[in-house]
Amino acid sequence: MSRPLCFADPTDGAIPVRLVPPEDATAVLDALPPAQRAWAGHHGFTGALGQSCALPGVAGEAEAVLIGTGTAGDRARKRFAIGAAIAALPAATYALAAPLDGPEGEEIALGYLLSLYSFDRYRASGTPEKAALVAPTGVDTARLERIAAGEALTRDLINTPAEDMGPDALEQAALDLAAECGAEVSVITGDDLLTRNFPLIHTVGRAAARAPRLIELRWGTGARKVTLVGKGVCFDTGGLNLKPGASMGLMKKDMGGAATVLGLARMIMTEGLDLSLRVLIPAVENAVSGASFRPGDIYTARNGKTVEINNTDAEGRLVLADALAYATEEPCDRLVSMATLTGAARVAVGPDIAPFFTDDAALADALASAAQQVADPVWRLPFHAPYETMIEPGIADLDNAPSGGFAGAITAALFLRRFAGDAPSYTHFDIYGWCPAAAPGRPKGGVGQGARALFRVLTTEAGT
């Protein structure tokens, strides 16, 4: 799918790149030879964020490159801009003139790697060659490459059209990842879901031509146990509560939760974190046929709770419910679900921020701190207990789509928490999984959210 996102090997011919903040621009230009100073001045180089200026040598070749770092305020408004500016340089090999340092240095290096991403599976012309950057010193470039590879996997899976990314293809992606990383995968498919007591996964996926399934990946033997659950709705028509065409156009991304946990799992496994990892993905298509589940139906979930269906387009929480109930049948220290679940979350925080819900205050603080360090914005929303009555219809234990429209992200999270049992720490991410307009390090299309912040927390907890 996408090309590997990696740094170049050292070479004597690399063109040096100097990062210049605005306050140093005048002094930097004054120290240049007269011809280069005049050239940079003619091109208006001021050190603005992402501004680049190649300095010519005596033969007209690029002897060095200046890239502006902008102010701290500029960088806060546009993450990954410096790394993206390096990646946008003409195809050649470059090397930073000074080591990188700290979280800002990691953001620059990771921003470069993420800016190399291009999804070209369906393009005959492929992708033009991009600038190569020698691995910078001062940061763990091998770890950043592993993180970028996990993000690339997430993007590839989301970007692939549903015709080629149904439940069977999502299963194959898990199998491929397991083969690469030494993990084990088991799958429960079709009517076996009923035999094995996963009724809600079967209910949502039974109308589709490609059978529903529960994919389970296991890796590691560490004492600390982490379970990741990802929503794998490979296409969501809305079911009998059919979505309008405008709302259906992006529904290939409704497996973004599954794609994100697989990308995160890749980071964990290739980093070799000292933990036991379990990944659960209920993979279905919410299709329309004579077998479709209906509004007004009532189903019994794996944990015995009954659910009234008031909207077949609120299917993600149904498949997650069975997977979460299954997850809690084994002890785990961290239980995390990731899902493209509600439009209400997008209204609340927009497409760039991943809201999360948890009752674990220490974890919430750790995620907030990690998000700042790794430029992966998240925001805590509440499991607001007074809203519990909104998901209790009276005729059944739970309502999958409470009427009224208020607090949609919170009521969905409260619904899921009913299936998290006695897990000591349950966290739910309501992600968007899509970049609606190209941004530094993030071309328009599928994108991971929350995974890098969570990976930083898990890395710290694992003592790695």
Salt bridges, closest charged atoms under 4 A:
GLU104 OE2 - ARG75 NE 3.53
GLU106 OE2 - ARG143 NH2 2.51
GLU106 OE1 - ARG456 NH2 3.10
ASP140 OD2 - ARG143 NE 3.90
GLU151 OE2 - ARG155 NE 2.65
ASP164 OD2 - ARG121 NH2 3.96
GLU171 OE1 - ARG213 NH1 2.64
GLU180 OE2 - ARG266 NH2 2.26
ASP191 OD1 - HIS202 NE2 2.98
GLU216 OE2 - ARG218 NH2 2.78
GLU216 OE2 - ARG278 NE 2.91
ASP236 OD2 - LYS243 NZ 3.63
ASP254 OD1 - LYS231 NZ 2.88
GLU271 OE1 - ARG146 NE 2.68
GLU285 OE2 - ARG210 NE 2.95
ASP297 OD2 - ARG294 NE 3.34
ASP313 OD2 - LYS243 NZ 3.01
GLU315 OE2 - LYS231 NZ 3.64
GLU329 OE2 - ARG302 NE 2.72
GLU330 OE2 - ARG218 NH2 2.53
GLU330 OE1 - ARG278 NH1 3.78
ASP352 OD1 - ARG79 NH2 2.81
ASP352 OD1 - ARG442 NH1 3.17
ASP359 OD2 - ARG417 NH1 2.78
ASP360 OD2 - ARG334 NH1 3.02
GLU388 OE2 - ARG417 NH2 2.93
GLU388 OE1 - ARG418 NH2 2.88
GLU392 OE2 - ARG418 NH2 2.60
ASP430 OD1 - ARG346 NH1 3.64
GLU461 OE1 - ARG224 NE 3.31
GLU461 OE2 - ARG334 NH2 2.49
